[in-house]
Amino acid sequence: MLKSKVLEGLTRRRFLQWSQGAMAAAGASPLLAGAAKAFGDGPQAAGPSRPDYYEKLGVTKMINAAGTYTMYTASTMPAQVQEAVGQAAHHPVHLSDLQSKAGEYIANKLHCEAALVSCGADSALTLAAAACVQAANPDLKVGDIPEKVSEGKNEMIVQKAHRYGYDHAFYLCGLNFVEVETMDDYKNAFTPKTVMTNFFNAARGGEISHEDWLAVAHSHNIPCNIDAAADMPPISNLWKYTQMGFDTVCFSGGKGLRGPQNAGLLLGKKNLIDLATANNNPYDEGVGRGMKVAKEQIVGMVAAVDWILEQNDEAMEKGYTERCNVIAHMVQHIPSMQVSIFVPPVANHVPHLVLTYDPSVVGITPREVHDKLRAQDPSIELNPSTGSKHSITGDGSGENQIVLGTWMLQPGEDEIVGRELRKVLTSAKGA
Ligand SMILES: *Cc1c(COP(=O)(O)O)cnc(C)c1O
């Protein structure tokens, strides 16, 4: 077979170029362009002829030495996730069919009863709340949330130290907060109007443990939600909290999971996930109607779950530590510089490089370094706790610290960051 001989050794892309040329000569190029798309010619295959829309728009691309922060578009998707997104873009499907099959697949992989791909962790909180509101108020229809919730059961119990910016996700379902501090407060907080509880996993305070929290709520038959948005790695956290007994568990899809930034996971009990689904799009009346995840991102989320389950915590930690070491070696000779590696206990639980130095010796403050690196080309974004009073390590020297999250760096960027950082730190005195 002469034809397959010719094709051997040609990449698929070169084959497409070659065959497109051949077909164009035969006057069939529009057809072939369609065929190229059907092959799943995804983002990886972007050639020099395609526009770079960031450049076209004048948007600065950055080197992310910060971490998975929403304002910095969190993470980038691994190649296999990008490819899955690209492939999904080529075909229409029934949205609810994709939603339910993606949910079943993810639930199976993450060892829980049921799952739903939400529009980020934030919408997972809202959909969990809508599910609990309906479970507690069987007479309320989907379209009654939030307007009619005040007429029925509408209380959510939280520890005072677990109040946070994401509370608004629950207000969207018309819930009122009941705050508790001690175990006694908690036991007395349950009323005939209690709908659910929320537990903020990465909260810095709060004296009631996960286990006690669950035991008391469940003795009243009240479901418990946990917000674990940024709490992976370790990978096993993806099933730890459902197995601990939390009825619904929320994760960000675009942080450590490295799926699309507007995707997230709601994991949990089948009856609640079913109710959450009823309040989600594509149905028009639900509180989740405006929280649509497109087919590309649903598929991307599934691919990200596959990707993370192929990783292991030790190898990831080793890789991020090596990047810390590359950067540390390039700046540790600077006068007064102390380098250390810090792993936050919960949320962003990965090695961060912490550079502590005396700004009066070096001639530039960490905040100034932060701003300089951001403004230059290439633009480098340091961890937002750089130069902050609220030290990431909690040791009180935050204002003298540069912090780097190395886990989102692309190959080779550790050396660029080390070099640029050294330049800024060593040129400061004379300036
Ligand atoms: C990031 C985060 C969220 C929101 O996650 P999205 O995926 O951006 O919606 C919610 N809760 C906590 C604790 C977070 O860190």
Ligand as a Chemical Component Dictionary entry (heavy atoms), coordinates in Angstrom:
data_LIG
# 
_chem_comp.id                   LIG 
_chem_comp.type                 NON-POLYMER 
_chem_comp.pdbx_formal_charge   0 
_chem_comp.three_letter_code    LIG 
# 
loop_
_chem_comp_atom.comp_id 
_chem_comp_atom.atom_id 
_chem_comp_atom.alt_atom_id 
_chem_comp_atom.type_symbol 
_chem_comp_atom.charge 
_chem_comp_atom.model_Cartn_x 
_chem_comp_atom.model_Cartn_y 
_chem_comp_atom.model_Cartn_z 
_chem_comp_atom.pdbx_ordinal 
LIG C1 C1 C 0 -11.659 29.772 45.286 1  
LIG C2 C2 C 0 -12.645 29.509 46.356 2  
LIG C3 C3 C 0 -14.025 29.490 46.094 3  
LIG C4 C4 C 0 -14.577 29.817 44.723 4  
LIG O1 O1 O 0 -14.145 28.921 43.780 5  
LIG P1 P1 P 0 -14.492 29.138 42.240 6  
LIG O2 O2 O 0 -14.141 27.843 41.632 7  
LIG O3 O3 O 0 -13.655 30.274 41.766 8  
LIG O4 O4 O 0 -15.946 29.448 42.153 9  
LIG C5 C5 C 0 -14.896 29.206 47.116 10 
LIG N1 N1 N 0 -14.446 28.956 48.360 11 
LIG C6 C6 C 0 -13.132 28.971 48.665 12 
LIG C7 C7 C 0 -12.706 28.657 50.053 13 
LIG C8 C8 C 0 -12.172 29.244 47.672 14 
LIG O5 O5 O 0 -10.878 29.241 47.966 15 
# 
loop_
_chem_comp_bond.comp_id 
_chem_comp_bond.atom_id_1 
_chem_comp_bond.atom_id_2 
_chem_comp_bond.value_order 
_chem_comp_bond.pdbx_ordinal 
LIG C1 C2 SING 1  
LIG C2 C3 SING 2  
LIG C2 C8 DOUB 3  
LIG C3 C4 SING 4  
LIG C3 C5 DOUB 5  
LIG C4 O1 SING 6  
LIG O1 P1 SING 7  
LIG P1 O2 DOUB 8  
LIG P1 O3 SING 9  
LIG P1 O4 SING 10 
LIG C5 N1 SING 11 
LIG N1 C6 DOUB 12 
LIG C6 C7 SING 13 
LIG C6 C8 SING 14 
LIG C8 O5 SING 15 
# 
